[in-house]
Amino acid sequence: MRRNQPNAAKDRRLHFLEAIQKGVVMKTSRRSVDEFLAQPALALVGVSRSGKHFGNAALGDLLDKGYQIYPLHPAMDTVGGVKCYHHFHEMPKDVGGVIVVVPPPEAVSVVRDAAAAGIRRVWLQQGAESPYVLGVCHDLGLEVISGECILMFAKPTGVHKAHRWIAGLMHQLPA
């Protein structure tokens, strides 16, 4: 390895430090959650062929609750009988946000592609966020929700409703 090549891990650490200095690593506001969920349609990245990932469960749950969700997957044409889009630019124009349910290295590409397609709101589901991803979102001027489960806020039912109730008792919900 040449000494003058950039070290990716070092770049990520520097980006994290810059994110902290810019105030990027912060709590999500209730206003951001409400505005995100009020969008006419949302994209969802993170469905799988096996149907066993959280993205698939979130897709089904959100559709059942009446949300207009457009799944995005580069290799699938349908998921659970729902049309799957391969690229953001193929989606209808009313998509106002993207739910990201992929690991942080993939999430960076997703948020960049979403921003390039004009999508300004991003929900980084737990497991998709990292300080680096948050820094990229900030640099792109995106409004970000992170550290929260969308199913606790999108007309919650069952365990998600109970979890939200407990989080409220513990004063852990966005203010």
C-alpha positions in Angstrom: 0.0 0.0 0.0 1.3 3.4 -0.9 1.6 5.9 1.9 0.0 8.8 0.0 -3.3 6.9 -0.6 -6.2 8.1 1.5 -7.1 5.8 4.4 -10.9 5.2 4.2 -11.2 4.5 8.0 -9.3 7.7 8.8 -11.5 9.7 6.3 -14.6 8.3 8.1 -13.2 9.3 11.5 -12.5 12.8 10.3 -16.0 13.0 8.8 -17.4 12.0 12.1 -15.5 14.7 14.0 -16.6 17.2 11.4 -20.2 16.0 11.9 -20.0 16.6 15.7 -18.5 20.0 15.2 -21.3 20.9 12.7 -23.9 19.6 15.2 -25.1 16.8 12.9 -25.2 14.2 15.6 -28.3 15.3 17.3 -31.7 14.1 18.4 -34.6 13.8 16.1 -37.5 16.2 16.5 -41.2 15.3 16.7 -41.8 17.9 13.9 -39.4 16.0 11.6 -41.2 12.8 12.3 -44.6 14.3 11.6 -43.5 16.0 8.4 -41.8 12.8 7.2 -45.0 10.7 7.8 -47.2 13.3 6.1 -45.5 12.8 2.8 -47.8 11.6 0.0 -45.5 8.7 -0.8 -42.3 7.2 0.6 -39.5 5.1 -0.9 -38.2 2.1 1.1 -34.7 0.7 0.5 -33.9 -2.6 2.3 -36.3 -5.3 1.2 -34.9 -8.7 0.4 -35.7 -11.7 -1.8 -36.0 -14.0 1.3 -38.6 -11.7 2.8 -37.0 -12.2 6.2 -35.4 -8.7 6.7 -36.9 -5.8 8.6 -37.4 -3.9 5.3 -39.9 -6.5 4.2 -41.8 -6.4 7.5 -41.8 -2.5 7.4 -43.1 -2.6 3.8 -46.0 -4.8 4.7 -46.9 -3.0 7.9 -46.8 0.5 6.3 -48.9 -0.7 3.3 -51.4 -2.2 5.7 -51.7 1.1 7.5 -52.5 2.9 4.3 -49.1 4.5 3.5 -48.0 4.8 -0.2 -44.7 2.9 -0.2 -42.5 2.3 -3.2 -39.8 -0.4 -2.5 -36.5 0.0 -4.3 -34.2 -2.9 -5.0 -31.7 -3.1 -7.8 -32.5 -6.7 -8.8 -36.1 -7.3 -7.9 -39.2 -6.5 -10.0 -41.7 -7.2 -7.3 -41.7 -7.9 -3.5 -44.7 -9.4 -1.9 -46.8 -8.6 -5.0 -45.7 -4.9 -5.0 -43.8 -3.4 -7.9 -40.2 -2.8 -7.0 -38.3 0.1 -8.6 -34.6 -0.3 -9.5 -33.6 3.4 -9.3 -35.0 6.5 -7.6 -35.5 8.3 -10.9 -38.0 5.6 -12.0 -40.3 6.3 -9.0 -43.4 8.5 -9.2 -42.7 12.2 -8.6 -44.7 12.4 -5.3 -42.0 10.5 -3.3 -41.2 12.9 -0.4 -38.9 10.7 1.6 -36.9 7.5 1.8 -36.8 4.9 4.6 -33.3 3.4 4.7 -33.0 -0.1 6.1 -29.6 -1.2 4.9 -26.2 -1.2 6.7 -24.3 2.1 6.9 -21.9 1.4 4.0 -24.9 0.9 1.6 -26.8 3.7 3.3 -24.2 6.2 2.1 -24.9 5.4 -1.5 -28.7 5.3 -0.9 -28.8 8.8 0.6 -26.6 10.2 -2.2 -28.8 8.7 -4.9 -31.9 9.9 -3.1 -30.5 13.4 -2.9 -29.6 13.3 -6.6 -33.2 12.4 -7.3 -34.5 15.4 -5.4 -35.6 13.5 -2.2 -34.8 15.7 0.8 -36.1 13.6 3.7 -34.4 10.5 5.0 -35.4 8.1 7.8 -32.3 6.0 8.8 -33.8 3.0 10.5 -31.7 1.7 13.5 -28.8 -0.2 12.0 -28.6 2.0 8.9 -27.2 5.1 10.7 -23.7 5.9 11.6 -21.9 9.2 12.2 -20.5 9.0 8.7 -23.9 8.5 7.1 -25.3 11.4 9.2 -22.4 13.6 8.1 -23.1 12.8 4.4 -26.8 13.6 4.9 -25.8 16.9 6.5 -23.4 17.8 3.7 -26.2 17.0 1.2 -28.6 19.2 3.0 -31.0 16.4 3.8 -33.5 16.4 6.7 -32.7 13.2 8.7 -34.5 11.1 11.2 -32.2 8.6 13.0 -32.2 6.5 16.1 -36.0 5.9 15.8 -38.1 3.0 14.5 -40.6 4.1 11.9 -43.1 1.5 13.1 -43.2 3.2 16.5 -44.5 6.4 14.9 -46.5 5.3 11.8 -49.9 4.5 13.4 -48.2 2.0 15.8 -49.9 -1.3 16.7 -48.9 -4.3 18.8 -45.4 -4.4 20.1 -44.5 -1.1 18.4 -47.4 0.6 20.2 -46.3 -0.9 23.5 -42.6 0.1 22.8 -43.7 3.7 22.0 -45.8 3.8 25.3 -42.7 2.7 27.3 -40.4 5.1 25.5 -42.9 7.9 26.3 -42.9 6.9 30.0 -39.1 7.1 29.9 -39.1 10.5 28.2 -37.2 9.0 25.2 -39.5 10.1 22.4 -38.6 13.0 20.1 -39.8 16.3 21.5 
